[in-house]
């Protein structure tokens, strides 16, 4: 789970249907560094719509995308399938991590089978997980 990127502060996109988890993760990221841009979504359809915009696709900023695995409407696996082309086009700038509190071994293997997914992380999001992501990405903050 290591991907070397040495750029300025990344942008974080958080996707989780649990508003408490979303707020908590955003606060941890903001406490880690105030320079990080954090964008949150509580529905996969909203995140997809945003990530398919020209503004998102053309912005020359590394993006760490954290998505929950188990969500209503569109779950994390369906999202990964649906966004395959977007993720492939942005491969050098988009760094995807999937989070879950209750994933089975088959789900974890399937998540990690996507070549554009960097890692699978266990919920709840924490300062240690944030540090792990930033160490993996090797961002100088």
GIURPE-V308282 format. One record per residue. RES is the residue in one small letter. PSI is psi in degrees with one decimal (NA if undefined). OMEGA is omega in whole degrees, 0 to 359 (NA if undefined). D_CENTER is the distance of its C-alpha to the mean C-alpha in Angstrom with 1 decimal. Layout:
BEGIN
res=RES psi=PSI omega=OMEGA d_center=D_CENTER
res=RES psi=PSI omega=OMEGA d_center=D_CENTER
END
This chain:
BEGIN
res=x psi=55.2 omega=178 d_center=13.7
res=x psi=131.4 omega=179 d_center=14.7
res=x psi=117.4 omega=185 d_center=14.0
res=x psi=119.2 omega=177 d_center=16.3
res=x psi=127.5 omega=180 d_center=15.4
res=x psi=78.9 omega=178 d_center=17.8
res=x psi=177.6 omega=176 d_center=17.2
res=x psi=-176.3 omega=184 d_center=17.4
res=x psi=132.6 omega=178 d_center=14.8
res=x psi=168.1 omega=171 d_center=11.3
res=x psi=139.8 omega=177 d_center=9.9
res=x psi=132.7 omega=171 d_center=6.9
res=x psi=123.3 omega=181 d_center=5.8
res=x psi=131.3 omega=178 d_center=5.9
res=x psi=116.5 omega=179 d_center=7.3
res=x psi=135.2 omega=179 d_center=10.1
res=x psi=-12.0 omega=178 d_center=13.7
res=x psi=107.2 omega=184 d_center=15.0
res=x psi=-35.7 omega=178 d_center=15.9
res=x psi=-46.5 omega=180 d_center=16.9
res=x psi=-39.2 omega=180 d_center=13.7
res=x psi=-47.8 omega=179 d_center=11.8
res=x psi=-42.6 omega=180 d_center=14.6
res=x psi=-46.0 omega=180 d_center=14.8
res=x psi=-42.5 omega=179 d_center=11.2
res=x psi=-42.2 omega=180 d_center=11.9
res=x psi=-40.4 omega=178 d_center=15.3
res=x psi=-43.6 omega=180 d_center=14.2
res=x psi=-45.4 omega=180 d_center=12.1
res=x psi=-35.6 omega=177 d_center=15.2
res=x psi=-30.1 omega=179 d_center=17.6
res=x psi=-44.8 omega=178 d_center=16.1
res=x psi=127.0 omega=178 d_center=16.7
res=x psi=-14.6 omega=181 d_center=18.0
res=x psi=-12.1 omega=181 d_center=17.4
res=x psi=128.2 omega=174 d_center=13.6
res=x psi=130.4 omega=181 d_center=12.9
res=x psi=124.3 omega=178 d_center=10.8
res=x psi=130.3 omega=183 d_center=10.5
res=x psi=148.9 omega=176 d_center=10.3
res=x psi=141.3 omega=177 d_center=11.1
res=x psi=-3.2 omega=178 d_center=13.0
res=x psi=136.0 omega=182 d_center=13.7
res=x psi=-36.6 omega=181 d_center=12.0
res=x psi=-37.1 omega=178 d_center=14.9
res=x psi=-43.5 omega=179 d_center=14.3
res=x psi=-42.5 omega=179 d_center=10.8
res=x psi=-46.9 omega=180 d_center=12.4
res=x psi=-46.0 omega=180 d_center=15.4
res=x psi=-45.2 omega=185 d_center=13.7
res=x psi=-11.2 omega=176 d_center=11.8
res=x psi=0.4 omega=179 d_center=15.2
res=x psi=154.0 omega=179 d_center=17.1
res=x psi=-37.0 omega=180 d_center=19.0
res=x psi=-44.4 omega=179 d_center=18.0
res=x psi=-47.9 omega=185 d_center=14.3
res=x psi=-34.1 omega=186 d_center=15.3
res=x psi=-16.0 omega=182 d_center=18.0
res=x psi=123.5 omega=183 d_center=16.6
res=x psi=65.7 omega=181 d_center=16.9
res=x psi=136.3 omega=173 d_center=14.0
res=x psi=139.9 omega=182 d_center=11.3
res=x psi=127.3 omega=172 d_center=7.9
res=x psi=119.3 omega=182 d_center=4.9
res=x psi=116.1 omega=178 d_center=2.0
res=x psi=119.3 omega=180 d_center=2.0
res=x psi=141.2 omega=173 d_center=5.0
res=x psi=151.7 omega=179 d_center=8.5
res=x psi=-46.2 omega=185 d_center=10.8
res=x psi=105.8 omega=179 d_center=14.0
res=x psi=152.7 omega=174 d_center=14.4
res=x psi=170.2 omega=179 d_center=17.5
res=x psi=-77.3 omega=180 d_center=18.2
res=x psi=113.1 omega=180 d_center=15.3
res=x psi=174.0 omega=184 d_center=13.7
res=x psi=-38.8 omega=179 d_center=10.5
res=x psi=-42.5 omega=177 d_center=13.0
res=x psi=-37.1 omega=177 d_center=14.7
res=x psi=-45.9 omega=179 d_center=11.6
res=x psi=-40.0 omega=177 d_center=11.0
res=x psi=-47.2 omega=185 d_center=14.8
res=x psi=-32.8 omega=184 d_center=15.1
res=x psi=11.6 omega=185 d_center=12.7
res=x psi=-50.0 omega=182 d_center=14.1
res=x psi=-43.2 omega=178 d_center=16.2
res=x psi=-46.5 omega=182 d_center=13.7
res=x psi=-37.8 omega=180 d_center=11.3
res=x psi=-44.3 omega=179 d_center=14.6
res=x psi=-38.7 omega=184 d_center=16.0
res=x psi=16.9 omega=189 d_center=13.3
res=x psi=-39.4 omega=182 d_center=12.9
res=x psi=-17.2 omega=184 d_center=14.2
res=x psi=-6.9 omega=184 d_center=11.9
res=x psi=122.9 omega=187 d_center=8.5
res=x psi=108.8 omega=191 d_center=6.7
res=x psi=131.7 omega=174 d_center=4.5
res=x psi=138.6 omega=179 d_center=4.7
res=x psi=135.9 omega=180 d_center=6.4
res=x psi=147.0 omega=175 d_center=8.5
res=x psi=149.0 omega=176 d_center=12.0
res=x psi=-15.3 omega=187 d_center=15.3
res=x psi=56.3 omega=179 d_center=17.5
res=x psi=139.1 omega=175 d_center=16.6
res=x psi=165.8 omega=181 d_center=19.6
res=x psi=-37.3 omega=179 d_center=20.1
res=x psi=-39.1 omega=178 d_center=20.2
res=x psi=-42.1 omega=179 d_center=16.8
res=x psi=-45.1 omega=178 d_center=15.3
res=x psi=-42.0 omega=181 d_center=17.4
res=x psi=-43.9 omega=178 d_center=16.4
res=x psi=-46.9 omega=184 d_center=12.6
res=x psi=-8.8 omega=178 d_center=13.5
res=x psi=-17.3 omega=177 d_center=16.0
res=x psi=124.1 omega=184 d_center=13.6
res=x psi=-17.3 omega=180 d_center=14.3
res=x psi=-0.8 omega=176 d_center=11.1
res=x psi=125.5 omega=181 d_center=9.0
res=x psi=-40.1 omega=183 d_center=9.4
res=x psi=164.3 omega=175 d_center=9.6
res=x psi=130.6 omega=183 d_center=10.1
res=x psi=143.7 omega=178 d_center=10.4
res=x psi=136.2 omega=174 d_center=13.0
res=x psi=155.9 omega=7 d_center=13.0
res=x psi=153.4 omega=175 d_center=14.1
res=x psi=141.8 omega=184 d_center=11.6
res=x psi=172.9 omega=176 d_center=14.1
res=x psi=-37.5 omega=179 d_center=15.4
res=x psi=-40.4 omega=178 d_center=15.7
res=x psi=-40.1 omega=178 d_center=12.1
res=x psi=-44.7 omega=179 d_center=11.3
res=x psi=-41.6 omega=179 d_center=14.2
res=x psi=-44.4 omega=178 d_center=13.2
res=x psi=-48.5 omega=183 d_center=9.9
res=x psi=-36.9 omega=176 d_center=12.2
res=x psi=-42.2 omega=179 d_center=15.0
res=x psi=-41.7 omega=183 d_center=13.2
res=x psi=-19.7 omega=179 d_center=12.3
res=x psi=48.7 omega=177 d_center=15.8
res=x psi=135.1 omega=176 d_center=15.4
res=x psi=97.3 omega=179 d_center=18.7
res=x psi=NA omega=NA d_center=18.4
END
